Amino acid sequence: MVSNDIPPPHVPAHVVPVCSLFLQIGGGLWTVSYILYVRESFRSRSYGMPVFALALNISWELVYALYVTETALEKIVFTLWLIIDCGMVYSTIKYAKYEWTHSPKIADNIGSILTLMVVGATLGHWTFAKWWIENEIGKRDGKFYKGVVGPDMTELGFWSAILCQSYLSTASLCQLVVRQHSGGVNWTIWLAPAKLIG
């Protein structure tokens, strides 16, 4: 997304490579966080990522892997995240029965509930991305999409990801308060630089 940008002449040449580097570091740290979520879920026999946050996450990655991204590296990263998400989905479905004992209907139907959430969230992410692209939001010299000057895809990624990140952070705190335990997460995940930087 950033790698296709050509900065205006007054912007130093190092800006785009530095932005790309930070994006790659953030992506790497998020990958580590995802792996830690899966590992801790199996260790503690609980799931860590709140259910709707997981749905938002999966749908964001689906839309970006299949619709938004252009480069092979971006597609590979989003596909890798989707593969790791399978571990989070599995642990959520496997261990939800222990977290939802107070609501057996949710415990028994968590797979269907998660599927409906993913479908709805995917429709929302896709609609937003389609609107952004078709209306060429942020179009200006130096911003390329599909080989021509087009919408600002960096900003699209930022605005759509911040929704997911804000919800994940808030819902994770709420989940901790409601459950009264930290199953599925640990301090490594909570304090991971991915949460702070990525």
Secondary structure, DSSP 8 states (H G I E B T S, - for coil): --TT----TTS-TTHHHHHHHHHHHHHHHHHHHHHHHHHHHHHHTS--S-HHHHHHHHHHHHHIIIII--SHHHHHHHHHHHHHHHHHHHHHHHHHHHH-TT-HHHHHTHHHHHHHHHHHHHHHHHHHHHHHHHTTTT--TT-EETTEE---HHHHHHHHHHHHHHHHHHHHHHHHHHHSS-TT--HHHHT-HHHHT-
